[in-house]
Amino acid sequence: MESEKPFNPEKVDKILEEVMQEVMENLQYDPEKCAATAKYASTQIRSKVKQLEFDRYKVVCIVTIGEKNSQDVYATCRFLWDPEKDRYSFYSLENTHVYAIALCFGLYYE
């Protein structure tokens, strides 16, 4: 039942960085545009991670883009978690107008 090709956070880190750098380039805050950009980024990340063909893992991607307006942000996610098999990767960045957080979870299933 063990995975022959387990979720590799280092490979996923590179995908997150690549996609988020691309979508955040010169991005300014607009509610509709940022929502569409977050959806696009999440789809791209999930697609590229699935191409890595991790064996026996479900992939969950969450991308949040928000306006920088002199505030702090606290974001959380909760899952039933198997610390031996489940893995995750995250990437965050900001420019002068917006911040972005990308999370990708590899959840093992039997």
C-alpha positions as CSV (number, residue, x, y, z in Angstrom):
1,M,0.0,0.0,0.0
2,E,3.0,2.4,0.2
3,S,3.4,5.0,-2.5
4,E,6.0,4.2,-5.1
5,K,6.3,7.9,-6.0
6,P,5.4,10.0,-2.9
7,F,4.5,13.7,-2.9
8,N,7.7,15.7,-3.1
9,P,7.4,19.2,-1.5
10,E,10.7,20.4,-3.1
11,K,9.4,19.9,-6.6
12,V,6.1,21.5,-5.8
13,D,7.9,24.5,-4.2
14,K,9.4,25.2,-7.7
15,I,6.0,25.0,-9.4
16,L,4.4,27.3,-6.8
17,E,7.2,29.9,-7.2
18,E,7.1,29.7,-11.0
19,V,3.3,30.1,-11.3
20,M,3.0,32.8,-8.6
21,Q,5.9,34.9,-10.0
22,E,4.1,34.8,-13.4
23,V,0.7,35.8,-12.1
24,M,1.9,38.5,-9.7
25,E,4.0,40.3,-12.2
26,N,2.7,43.9,-12.3
27,L,-0.6,42.9,-10.7
28,Q,-2.6,45.7,-9.1
29,Y,-5.6,45.2,-6.9
30,D,-8.9,44.8,-8.5
31,P,-11.4,42.5,-6.8
32,E,-12.7,40.8,-10.0
33,K,-9.2,40.5,-11.6
34,C,-7.6,39.2,-8.4
35,A,-10.3,36.6,-7.9
36,A,-9.9,35.4,-11.5
37,T,-6.1,35.4,-11.2
38,A,-6.3,33.3,-8.0
39,K,-8.5,30.8,-9.7
40,Y,-6.2,30.7,-12.7
41,A,-3.1,30.2,-10.5
42,S,-4.8,27.5,-8.5
43,T,-5.7,25.6,-11.7
44,Q,-2.2,26.0,-13.2
45,I,-0.6,24.7,-10.0
46,R,-2.9,21.7,-9.7
47,S,-2.4,20.8,-13.3
48,K,1.4,21.0,-13.1
49,V,1.5,19.1,-9.9
50,K,-0.7,16.4,-11.3
51,Q,1.8,16.1,-14.2
52,L,4.4,14.9,-11.7
53,E,2.2,11.9,-11.2
54,F,2.6,11.4,-7.4
55,D,1.3,7.9,-6.6
56,R,-1.7,7.6,-4.3
57,Y,-2.0,11.4,-3.5
58,K,-4.9,13.7,-3.9
59,V,-3.9,17.3,-4.7
60,V,-5.6,20.3,-3.1
61,C,-4.5,23.8,-4.2
62,I,-5.5,27.1,-2.5
63,V,-4.4,30.5,-3.7
64,T,-5.3,33.7,-2.0
65,I,-4.7,37.2,-3.4
66,G,-5.5,40.3,-1.4
67,E,-5.0,44.0,-1.3
68,K,-2.1,45.4,0.8
69,N,-3.6,48.1,2.9
70,S,-1.4,48.5,6.0
71,Q,-2.9,45.4,7.7
72,D,-1.8,42.0,8.9
73,V,-3.2,38.8,7.5
74,Y,-3.7,35.5,9.4
75,A,-4.7,32.5,7.3
76,T,-5.3,29.0,8.4
77,C,-6.3,25.6,6.8
78,R,-7.4,22.5,8.7
79,F,-7.4,18.9,7.6
80,L,-7.4,15.5,9.1
81,W,-3.7,15.0,8.8
82,D,-1.4,11.9,8.7
83,P,2.0,13.3,9.7
84,E,3.8,10.3,8.3
85,K,2.4,10.5,4.7
86,D,0.6,13.8,4.1
87,R,2.7,16.7,2.8
88,Y,2.3,20.3,1.8
89,S,4.1,23.2,0.1
90,F,3.5,26.9,0.3
91,Y,4.8,30.1,-1.2
92,S,4.0,33.7,-0.4
93,L,5.0,36.9,-2.0
94,E,3.9,40.5,-2.3
95,N,4.4,43.6,-4.4
96,T,3.5,47.2,-3.6
97,H,-0.2,46.6,-4.2
98,V,-1.1,43.0,-3.4
99,Y,-0.1,40.0,-1.4
100,A,-0.5,36.3,-2.5
101,I,-0.4,33.0,-0.7
102,A,-0.3,29.7,-2.5
103,L,-0.8,26.4,-0.7
104,C,-0.6,22.9,-2.2
105,F,-1.4,19.8,-0.2
106,G,-0.6,16.2,-1.1
107,L,-3.1,14.1,0.9
108,Y,-2.3,10.4,0.9
109,Y,-5.2,8.0,0.3
110,E,-5.3,4.2,0.5
